[in-house]
C-alpha cells in the first residue's frame, strides 16, 4: 500500500516536521566574510538611503507642483506631518532588510569559504574530507565537483607515489656495467 501524504494534523510544531525530528545545520556565525558581506551591506544601506532621498525629493516636488502658492517654509512641516510615520516604518525595516541581506549572502559566502579552505588544503597536500554544503546553500553542485576533483588529485598522488624513482628505473633496466640509453 502506498504511503499516504502527511496531513496538517500530523504536523508537530515543536520539531517542525511530520514525526521525524528536523535536522537543521545552521551556521553558528552568519557574518563569515567581512569583505564580501560588508560590501553587500554597504550597497544595501546606500540603496535604502538613495531611495528615501529620491522619494523625499519627489514628494517635495509634488507638493510644490500641487500648491505653488504655498511658501517653502510651510511645505516641510506639512510633509513631516504626513510622511513621518512612513519614514519611521522605513527606519524600523532597514535593520530587518540588512539582517536578511547578511543571511542570504551567507548562503553563498559560506560555501565559497569552505571551497577556499578545501582548495588550500588540497594545494598544500593535506587530506581533504568530503565537502558538503548545507541544505539551503547555493551551488550544491560545486561541492560535488570539488569532491570529484579532490578524489582525482588523491588518485594521481597515489599513482605518483607508486611510481619508482628515476634512479631506481635505471638500476632495474640496466646492469651496473652497461650505460643507460637516453
Residue pairs with C-beta under 8 A, 6 or more apart in sequence:
6 18
6 19
10 18
10 19
11 17
11 18
12 18
12 19
15 21
15 22
16 22
25 134
25 135
26 134
27 106
27 110
27 134
30 102
30 103
30 106
31 37
31 102
31 106
32 106
32 109
32 110
32 113
33 109
33 112
33 113
36 105
36 109
37 101
37 102
37 105
37 106
37 109
40 101
40 102
40 105
41 98
41 101
41 102
44 97
44 98
44 101
45 94
45 98
48 90
48 94
48 97
52 87
52 90
56 79
59 79
59 83
60 75
60 79
63 70
63 75
63 78
63 79
64 70
64 72
64 75
67 75
70 78
107 134
107 136
107 137
107 138
108 137
108 138
108 139
110 133
110 134
110 137
111 133
111 137
111 138
111 139
111 142
111 143
114 131
114 133
114 143
115 131
115 142
115 143
115 146
118 128
118 131
118 146
118 150
119 146
121 127
121 128
122 128
122 149
122 150
122 153
125 157
127 154
128 150
130 147
131 143
131 146
131 147
131 150
132 143
133 139
133 140
133 142
133 143
164 172
170 180
173 180
174 180
174 181
